[in-house]
Amino acid sequence: MTFPIVLIFFTRLFKKTMTTITSNKYQLIGKTILQLIVLGVVFLFISVPIRFGFSYNSKGIMPLVFSFFFIIFFIFNFFQLFYTPIGVTIDENQKTISIEFLFRGSQIVQIDEIENYATTKVSTKSTLYEGILVKLKNKKSILLTDYNLKTFKPILTFLEQYNIQSIGHEIFKPIKYYKNCI
């Protein structure tokens, strides 16, 4: 009779209770390299007119116009690197999701801090990434997709396991999302 009890004890003891999801390395490395390239282009567009003097004709002002657009692109890309998670650890014993960011510290979210979630899709020029938008009770949202993580499916399973309400599908609006993160 004691064998089944011992077996159950060891099964629970060695049961996998933590799941770690790493970043989508292709997106992370690509965005980092893109940031460096854009920063170099902005430097060239601004430094060349300063070094050789400004000209107020249409050719002289164009580098400044291009610099402005590249700076906007740089800022948007930086927000993506700053506010999208690069790793997630699900701890079933503690009922928490630990979210890691590239330029910020980790954020630990308790299961009771989550209000609901919605499925969403993030579209790039070449790919459509699926994911979820987790909405917290403090009115903040966390984007967890295949765009920034290897997979989001274990997070979805974890939320369903604890009966977190799904509000269906929500169209991802990047400007609204990043504005809400600030």
C-alpha positions in Angstrom: 0.0 0.0 0.0 2.8 2.4 0.7 4.3 2.0 -2.8 1.6 4.0 -4.6 1.8 6.8 -2.0 5.6 7.0 -2.4 5.2 6.9 -6.2 2.7 9.8 -6.0 5.0 11.8 -3.7 8.0 11.4 -6.0 5.9 12.2 -9.1 4.8 15.4 -7.5 8.3 16.2 -6.3 9.9 15.8 -9.7 7.0 17.2 -11.7 8.0 20.0 -14.0 6.6 23.1 -12.4 8.6 25.8 -14.3 8.5 26.4 -18.0 11.0 28.8 -19.6 10.4 30.4 -23.0 13.3 32.2 -24.6 13.3 35.0 -27.2 12.8 34.7 -30.9 16.5 35.2 -31.5 16.1 36.1 -35.2 13.9 39.1 -34.3 16.0 40.2 -31.4 19.3 40.1 -33.2 17.8 41.6 -36.4 16.3 44.5 -34.5 19.5 45.1 -32.6 21.5 45.2 -35.9 18.9 47.4 -37.5 19.1 49.8 -34.6 22.9 50.1 -35.1 22.5 50.6 -38.9 19.8 53.3 -38.4 22.0 55.0 -35.8 24.9 55.1 -38.3 22.7 56.4 -41.1 21.4 59.2 -38.9 24.9 60.1 -37.8 26.0 60.3 -41.5 22.9 62.4 -42.5 23.5 64.8 -39.7 27.3 64.9 -39.6 28.0 65.4 -43.3 25.9 68.7 -43.6 27.5 70.0 -40.4 31.0 69.2 -41.6 30.6 70.6 -45.1 28.2 73.4 -44.2 24.5 73.7 -44.6 23.0 74.6 -47.9 19.4 75.8 -48.1 18.7 74.5 -51.5 16.6 71.3 -51.9 19.7 69.0 -52.0 21.1 70.4 -48.8 18.0 70.1 -46.7 17.2 66.5 -47.8 19.7 64.8 -45.4 18.0 66.6 -42.5 14.5 65.4 -43.7 15.8 61.8 -44.1 17.4 62.1 -40.7 14.1 63.1 -39.2 12.3 60.0 -40.6 15.2 57.7 -39.6 15.1 59.2 -36.0 11.3 58.4 -35.8 12.0 54.9 -37.1 14.8 54.5 -34.5 12.6 55.6 -31.7 9.8 53.2 -32.7 12.2 50.4 -33.0 13.7 51.2 -29.6 10.3 51.1 -28.0 9.9 47.6 -29.5 13.2 46.5 -28.0 12.4 48.2 -24.6 8.8 47.1 -24.1 8.5 43.7 -25.7 9.6 40.7 -23.5 12.6 38.6 -24.5 11.9 35.7 -22.1 9.2 34.3 -19.9 9.3 31.8 -17.0 6.1 30.2 -15.9 6.1 29.0 -12.3 3.1 26.8 -11.6 3.9 26.4 -7.9 4.0 30.1 -7.3 1.3 30.8 -9.9 3.4 33.5 -11.5 4.7 34.6 -14.9 8.2 36.2 -14.8 8.7 38.4 -17.8 12.2 39.4 -18.9 12.9 42.5 -20.9 16.1 43.5 -22.7 16.7 47.0 -21.2 14.5 46.7 -18.1 14.4 44.4 -15.1 12.2 41.4 -14.9 8.5 41.8 -14.1 6.8 39.1 -12.0 3.0 38.9 -12.6 0.9 37.0 -10.1 -2.0 35.1 -11.6 -4.5 37.2 -9.6 -3.0 40.4 -11.2 -4.2 39.3 -14.6 -7.6 40.7 -15.6 -8.0 38.9 -19.0 -6.3 38.2 -22.3 -7.0 38.4 -26.0 -5.5 36.6 -28.9 -3.8 38.9 -31.4 -1.6 38.9 -34.5 1.4 41.1 -35.1 2.1 41.7 -38.8 5.5 42.5 -40.3 6.1 42.9 -44.0 7.0 39.2 -44.4 5.2 37.3 -41.6 2.1 37.3 -39.5 2.9 36.3 -35.9 0.3 34.9 -33.5 0.2 35.7 -29.8 -1.7 37.0 -26.8 -2.2 40.4 -25.2 -2.3 39.9 -21.5 -4.2 42.7 -19.7 -3.4 43.4 -16.1 -5.7 44.8 -13.5 -3.5 48.0 -13.3 -4.6 48.7 -16.9 -1.2 47.8 -18.4 -0.8 45.2 -21.2 1.9 42.7 -22.0 2.4 41.5 -25.6 3.5 37.8 -25.7 3.8 36.6 -29.3 5.8 34.4 -31.6 7.2 37.8 -32.8 9.3 38.3 -29.7 9.2 34.8 -28.1 9.9 31.3 -29.4 6.4 30.3 -28.6 3.5 31.7 -26.6 1.5 28.5 -26.3 2.6 27.5 -22.8 1.5 30.9 -21.5 -1.9 30.4 -23.1 -2.2 27.0 -21.5 -1.2 28.5 -18.1 -3.9 31.2 -18.4 -6.5 28.7 -19.5 -5.6 26.4 -16.6 -6.3 29.1 -14.1 -9.5 30.2 -15.8 -8.4 33.6 -16.8 -11.1 35.2 -19.0 -10.4 35.3 -22.8 -12.0 38.3 -24.5 -11.6 36.9 -27.9 -9.4 38.4 -30.6 -8.1 41.9 -30.5 -6.4 43.8 -33.4 -2.9 44.8 -32.3 -2.3 48.5 -32.6 1.4 49.2 -32.0 1.1 52.9 -31.2 -1.7 52.3 -28.6 0.2 49.5 -27.1 3.5 51.4 -26.7 1.7 54.5 -25.5 0.0 52.4 -22.8 3.4 51.1 -21.7 4.9 54.5 -21.0 
